[in-house]
Amino acid sequence: MFIYSRQHSPGEGKAVGIRKRKWKVDGVEKECWVLDYAVPNGNRERDANGKLPRLKRIVKSFPTQKRAKEEAEKLAVAKHHGRQSTNTKLTVAKAGETWIEASRVRLERSTVAQYEQHLRDHIAPHIGQLRVAELSSDVVKRWRQKLVANGTSLPLVKKVTTSLSGILAEAMENHDIGYNVVAAMGRTRRQEAKTEERQKRDVKAGRDFPHPKEIDKLLEHETSPKWKAFWLLACRCGLRSSELRGLRWTDIDLKAAELTVEQRIDRYQKKGNPKSGGSRRTVPIPPGTLKALRIWNLQATPGAELVFATSKGTPERHTNIIAERLIPAWLRAGVTKVARDKDGRPVVTAKYTGLHAFRHYAVSWWLARPDTGLGLSLHEASKRAGHASITLTGDTYGHLLPRSDETATMAAAEGKFG
């Protein structure tokens, strides 16, 4: 713990706060700022007189008063948490490895893999060699600025910063450090959130998800009953890829025309509960989608548990669906765009290369006016999508809500001389 005191003689071993020290070298005046404090004498070190003091005095010098105050703030936080740094040689990379191992016990495999990528690609190469005790707000700011300069998006920088904070939190739990510099940078994170909000891009038809005519082309050129049912469930019921791959025939009530999301299969082919509490839900099945499911049900392997299993009865892999089914289906339908290969030559590729585009399409269809969609409220769409909160639905899709023409209303409100 850190022990504060106003002014004591140096011999008392208690903190004397921050003071300015001046001296001369060859007639040239020098100065620095000194932080004098004490910590419990855990190593049982004896003083010059052979005595065993309860406290051990530590004196540190800094070139500026600002640096000295930053160190004092770190010590104050350490005192508040009842911890003091005991592992001064611990590096950020090593602390990150410890954090990863601890995460394996309590988190899903896909989440741990994401953390490993953050550590490997964005943290270790830049600040991994630094000792954890050396991290300061200035170091973290420079690291973040370097990530942005290298082309890392702001949302990813935010996620990686959260991972660094997790590394430091784990080090605090292990009593390796007494201060989490990232957690203390509240103002920076608030400013970052505002910047991210300004740069946020709304999802848009034709860019982030297909137009209705493009969906029609996809279904028109799909000859497989299995995959036709898959695409329809994706774009009409809005299920996530993991939920579609984990969907069982027992989860579907063909008579009631509804399905229940009870499980999912992650990218490692592991079965588990839905993503969150709100993800466990019942979704109505539209008539056209229900018809495609009935047709596939008659042709599927008898006794198969999963609706969209492989011929061997195992779950379909997400990557295989994208590469072997989705992209070829878009190409057959002629829904393409011109891109550039690594040599800069133009190539024709699928316009949409992810399954999440279907989920975007589903929510936009639910919110659209009844003449082109279902005209659901934001609350109803959020429940069908299985979002954690209606705020998430509103932030992502609120701009798609239909608005009435207010021209006449505004003209009347302006008055005669408006």
C-alpha positions in Angstrom: 0.0 0.0 0.0 1.1 3.6 -0.5 1.4 5.8 2.5 0.8 9.5 2.2 1.9 12.2 4.6 2.1 16.0 4.4 5.7 16.9 5.5 8.0 14.7 7.4 11.7 14.6 7.8 13.4 12.2 5.3 14.4 9.9 8.1 10.8 9.0 9.0 10.5 7.1 5.7 7.0 8.4 5.0 5.9 10.1 1.8 6.9 13.8 1.7 5.0 14.4 -1.5 6.4 16.1 -4.6 9.2 18.6 -4.2 11.5 20.5 -6.5 15.3 19.9 -6.3 17.9 22.2 -7.7 21.7 21.8 -7.9 24.6 23.0 -10.0 27.0 21.2 -12.2 30.1 23.2 -13.4 28.2 26.4 -12.8 25.1 25.2 -14.7 21.9 25.1 -12.7 20.0 21.8 -12.9 16.6 20.8 -11.5 14.2 17.9 -11.2 11.1 16.9 -9.3 11.3 14.4 -6.5 8.6 12.0 -5.3 9.4 10.6 -1.9 7.2 7.8 -0.5 7.3 4.6 1.5 6.0 1.1 1.1 5.8 -1.8 3.5 9.2 -3.5 4.0 8.0 -6.8 2.5 11.6 -8.0 1.7 12.6 -7.4 5.4 15.5 -5.2 4.3 17.6 -3.6 7.1 18.6 0.0 7.2 22.1 1.4 7.5 21.9 1.0 11.3 21.0 -2.6 11.1 17.5 -2.0 12.2 14.4 -3.7 10.5 12.0 -0.8 9.7 8.3 -1.4 9.1 8.5 0.8 6.0 10.9 1.1 3.2 11.6 4.6 1.7 11.7 5.1 -2.0 12.8 8.2 -3.8 12.2 8.8 -7.5 13.2 11.7 -9.7 11.4 13.1 -12.7 12.3 15.7 -15.3 8.9 17.5 -15.0 6.3 18.1 -12.3 3.7 16.5 -14.6 5.5 13.2 -14.7 5.9 13.2 -10.9 2.2 13.9 -10.4 1.3 11.0 -12.8 3.4 8.7 -10.7 1.8 9.9 -7.5 -1.7 9.3 -9.0 -0.6 5.7 -9.9 0.5 5.2 -6.3 -2.8 6.6 -5.0 -4.8 4.1 -7.1 -2.5 1.3 -5.8 -3.3 2.4 -2.3 -7.0 2.5 -3.0 -7.0 -1.1 -4.3 -4.7 -2.3 -1.5 -2.0 -3.4 -4.0 1.5 -2.4 -4.7 3.6 -3.5 -7.7 5.7 -6.6 -6.9 6.7 -7.7 -10.4 8.7 -4.9 -11.9 10.2 -7.1 -14.7 6.9 -8.3 -16.1 6.5 -7.3 -19.8 3.2 -6.5 -21.6 3.6 -9.5 -23.8 4.1 -11.9 -20.9 1.2 -10.3 -19.0 -0.9 -10.8 -22.2 0.0 -14.5 -22.3 -1.1 -14.9 -18.7 -4.4 -13.1 -19.5 -5.1 -15.3 -22.5 -4.6 -18.5 -20.4 -6.9 -17.1 -17.7 -9.5 -16.3 -20.4 -9.6 -19.8 -21.7 -11.3 -21.0 -18.5 -14.2 -18.5 -18.5 -14.7 -17.4 -22.1 -15.8 -19.0 -25.4 -13.2 -20.3 -27.7 -14.0 -17.7 -30.4 -13.6 -14.8 -27.9 -10.2 -16.1 -26.8 -9.1 -16.4 -30.4 -10.1 -12.8 -30.9 -8.0 -11.8 -27.9 -5.1 -13.8 -29.2 -5.3 -11.9 -32.4 -5.4 -8.5 -30.6 -2.3 -9.5 -28.6 -0.4 -11.0 -31.6 -1.1 -8.3 -34.2 -1.7 -5.1 -32.4 -0.3 -5.1 -28.9 2.9 -7.3 -28.7 4.6 -5.9 -31.9 4.4 -2.3 -30.6 4.5 -2.4 -26.8 5.0 -6.0 -25.9 8.6 -5.5 -24.9 7.8 -2.8 -22.4 7.5 -3.6 -18.7 3.9 -3.2 -17.5 5.1 -0.8 -14.8 6.4 1.5 -17.6 3.0 2.0 -19.2 1.7 5.5 -18.9 -1.1 7.5 -20.5 1.4 9.0 -22.9 2.7 5.6 -23.9 -0.9 4.3 -24.5 -1.9 7.4 -26.5 1.2 7.1 -28.7 0.5 3.4 -29.3 -3.1 4.1 -30.2 -2.1 6.9 -32.6 0.4 4.5 -34.3 -2.3 1.9 -34.8 -4.6 4.5 -36.5 -1.6 5.8 -38.6 -1.1 2.2 -39.8 -4.6 2.0 -41.1 -6.4 0.3 -38.1 -10.0 1.4 -37.9 -11.2 3.3 -34.8 -13.7 0.5 -33.8 -10.8 -2.0 -33.8 -8.5 0.4 -31.9 -11.3 0.6 -29.3 -11.5 -3.2 -29.0 -7.8 -3.6 -28.8 -7.5 -1.0 -26.1 -10.2 -2.9 -24.2 -8.0 -6.0 -24.5 -5.0 -4.1 -23.2 -7.1 -3.0 -20.2 -8.0 -6.6 -19.6 -4.4 -7.6 -19.6 -3.6 -4.9 -17.0 -6.7 -5.9 -14.9 -5.5 -9.5 -14.9 -2.0 -8.3 -13.8 -3.7 -6.4 -10.9 -5.6 -9.5 -9.9 -2.2 -11.3 -9.7 -0.7 -8.5 -7.6 1.9 -7.9 -10.4 0.9 -4.2 -10.6 -1.2 -1.8 -8.6 -2.5 0.5 -11.4 -4.5 0.0 -14.6 -3.5 3.0 -16.7 -6.0 2.2 -19.5 -9.0 2.0 -17.1 -8.0 5.4 -15.7 -8.1 7.1 -19.1 -11.9 7.6 -19.0 -11.9 11.0 -20.8 -9.9 9.5 -23.7 -12.5 6.7 -24.1 -15.4 9.1 -24.0 -13.8 11.3 -26.7 -13.1 8.1 -28.7 -16.8 7.2 -28.5 -17.8 10.6 -29.8 -15.4 10.3 -32.7 -16.6 6.8 -33.5 -20.2 8.0 -33.4 -19.4 10.8 -35.9 -17.7 8.3 -38.2 -20.3 5.7 -37.9 -21.8 4.6 -41.2 -25.4 3.5 -41.5 -26.2 0.2 -43.2 -27.4 0.7 -46.7 -29.2 -1.4 -49.3 -27.1 -2.3 -52.3 -23.9 -1.9 -50.2 -24.3 -3.7 -46.9 -27.3 -5.9 -47.8 -29.1 -6.9 -51.0 -32.0 -5.2 -52.8 -35.2 -7.2 -53.0 -34.6 -7.8 -56.7 -31.2 -9.2 -56.0 -32.7 -11.7 -53.4 -35.2 -12.7 -56.1 -32.4 -13.4 -58.5 -30.5 -15.5 -56.0 -33.6 -17.6 -55.2 -34.5 -17.9 -58.9 -31.1 -19.4 -59.8 -30.9 -21.7 -56.7 -31.7 -25.3 -57.6 -30.9 -27.0 -54.3 -33.9 -27.4 -52.0 -31.6 -27.4 -49.0 -29.9 -24.1 -49.9 -33.0 -22.4 -51.1 -34.5 -23.0 -47.7 -31.3 -21.8 -46.0 -31.2 -18.5 -47.9 -34.9 -17.9 -47.2 -34.5 -18.6 -43.5 -31.6 -16.2 -43.4 -33.3 -13.3 -45.2 -36.8 -13.8 -43.9 -36.2 -14.9 -40.3 -32.9 -13.1 -39.7 -31.1 -15.9 -38.0 -27.4 -15.6 -37.4 -25.0 -18.0 -39.2 -24.3 -19.9 -36.0 -28.1 -20.2 -35.3 -28.8 -21.5 -38.8 -26.1 -24.1 -38.5 -27.4 -25.1 -35.1 -31.1 -25.2 -36.0 -32.7 -28.6 -35.4 -35.9 -30.1 -36.9 -37.3 -30.2 -33.4 -36.9 -26.4 -33.2 -39.3 -26.0 -36.1 -43.1 -26.2 -35.8 -44.3 -26.6 -39.4 -47.9 -26.5 -38.4 -47.7 -23.4 -36.3 -45.3 -21.8 -38.9 -42.7 -20.8 -36.3 -39.2 -21.8 -35.1 -37.4 -21.4 -31.8 -33.8 -20.5 -31.5 -32.5 -22.8 -28.7 -28.8 -23.5 -29.6 -26.0 -22.4 -32.0 -22.9 -23.9 -33.4 -19.8 -21.7 -33.3 -17.0 -21.5 -35.9 -15.2 -24.4 -34.1 -18.2 -26.7 -34.6 -19.1 -26.6 -30.9 -22.7 -26.6 -29.9 -23.8 -24.2 -27.2 -26.5 -21.8 -25.9 -27.5 -18.8 -28.0 -25.3 -15.7 -28.0 -27.3 -13.9 -25.2 -30.5 -14.2 -23.2 -32.4 -12.2 -25.8 -31.1 -14.5 -28.6 -33.3 -17.4 -27.3 -36.5 -16.5 -29.1 -39.4 -17.7 -31.3 -39.7 -16.3 -34.8 -42.7 -16.6 -37.2 -42.0 -18.3 -40.6 -43.5 -16.6 -43.7 -45.5 -18.8 -46.1 -42.9 -18.9 -48.9 -40.1 -19.8 -46.5 -42.4 -22.4 -44.8 -43.1 -24.0 -48.2 -39.4 -24.3 -49.0 -38.8 -25.9 -45.5 -41.5 -28.5 -46.1 -40.0 -29.4 -49.5 -36.5 -29.8 -47.9 -38.0 -31.7 -45.0 -39.2 -34.4 -47.4 -35.8 -34.7 -49.1 -33.5 -34.5 -46.0 -31.9 -37.5 -44.5 -34.5 -39.3 -42.4 -33.7 -39.0 -38.7 -31.3 -36.1 -39.2 -31.1 -33.9 -36.2 -29.8 -30.7 -37.8 -31.9 -29.0 -40.5 -28.8 -28.0 -42.5 -26.4 -30.8 -41.8 -23.8 -32.2 -44.2 -24.4 -35.6 -46.0 -22.6 -37.2 -43.0 -24.9 -35.6 -40.5 -22.3 -33.1 -39.2 -22.7 -29.3 -38.9 -21.9 -27.2 -42.0 -18.8 -25.1 -41.5 -19.3 -21.3 -41.9 -16.3 -20.9 -44.2 -17.5 -23.7 -46.4 -20.9 -22.2 -46.8 -19.3 -18.9 -47.9 -16.8 -20.3 -50.3 -18.7 -23.3 -51.7 -22.3 -22.1 -51.6 -22.9 -18.4 -51.1 -20.4 -16.9 -53.5 -21.1 -19.4 -56.3 -24.8 -18.7 -55.8 -24.4 -14.9 -56.2 -22.2 -15.5 -59.3 -24.8 -17.7 -60.9 -27.5 -15.1 -60.2 -25.3 -12.4 -61.8 -25.2 -10.3 -58.6 -21.6 -9.2 -59.0 -19.1 -6.4 -58.8 -15.8 -5.6 -60.3 -12.8 -5.7 -57.9 -9.0 -5.8 -58.3 -6.7 -8.7 -57.6 -3.3 -8.4 -55.9 -1.8 -7.5 -59.2 -4.3 -4.7 -59.8 -6.2 -6.6 -62.6 -10.0 -6.3 -62.7 -11.9 -9.4 -61.6 -15.6 -10.2 -61.3 -16.6 -11.3 -57.8 -19.8 -11.7 -55.7 -21.3 -8.4 -54.6 -22.0 -9.8 -51.1 -19.6 -12.2 -49.5 -21.0 -12.6 -46.0 -24.1 -14.2 -44.4 -24.7 -11.2 -42.2 -26.0 -9.3 -45.2 -29.1 -11.6 -45.1 -29.6 -10.6 -41.4 -29.4 -6.9 -42.4 -31.9 -7.6 -45.2 -34.3 -9.3 -42.8 -34.4 -6.4 -40.3 -34.9 -3.9 -43.1 -37.7 -6.0 -44.5 -39.4 -6.2 -41.1 -39.2 -2.4 -40.7 -40.2 -1.4 -44.3 -43.7 -0.2 -45.1 -46.4 -2.9 -45.4 -46.5 -2.4 -49.2 -42.8 -3.6 -49.4 -42.2 -5.1 -46.0 -43.9 -6.1 -42.7 -44.1 -2.6 -41.1 -43.0 -3.9 -37.7 -42.1 -1.5 -34.9 -38.5 -1.2 -33.7 -39.4 -3.1 -30.6 -40.9 -6.0 -32.5 -37.9 -6.1 -35.0 -35.5 -6.1 -32.0 -37.2 -9.1 -30.5 -37.2 -11.1 -33.7 -33.5 -10.3 -34.3 -32.6 -11.4 -30.8 -30.7 -8.2 -30.1 -29.5 -7.6 -26.6 -31.4 -4.3 -26.4 -33.7 -2.2 -28.6 -30.9 0.5 -28.5 -28.7 -1.7 -30.6 -31.5 -2.2 -33.1 -32.3 1.6 -33.2 -28.6 2.6 -33.6 -28.1 0.2 -36.5 -31.5 0.3 -38.3 -33.4 3.3 -37.0 -32.6 5.3 -40.2 -34.5 2.6 -42.2 -37.8 3.3 -40.4 -40.4 4.7 -42.8 -41.2 8.4 -42.3 -44.4 10.2 -43.4 -44.2 13.1 -45.8 -44.1 16.2 -43.6 -44.1 18.8 -46.4 -47.7 19.7 -46.1 -47.6 19.8 -42.3 -44.6 22.1 -42.3 -46.1 24.4 -44.9 -49.3 24.8 -42.7 -47.2 25.5 -39.6 -45.2 28.2 -41.4 -48.3 30.3 -41.9 -49.3 32.7 -44.6 -46.0 34.7 -44.6 -43.7 31.8 -43.8 
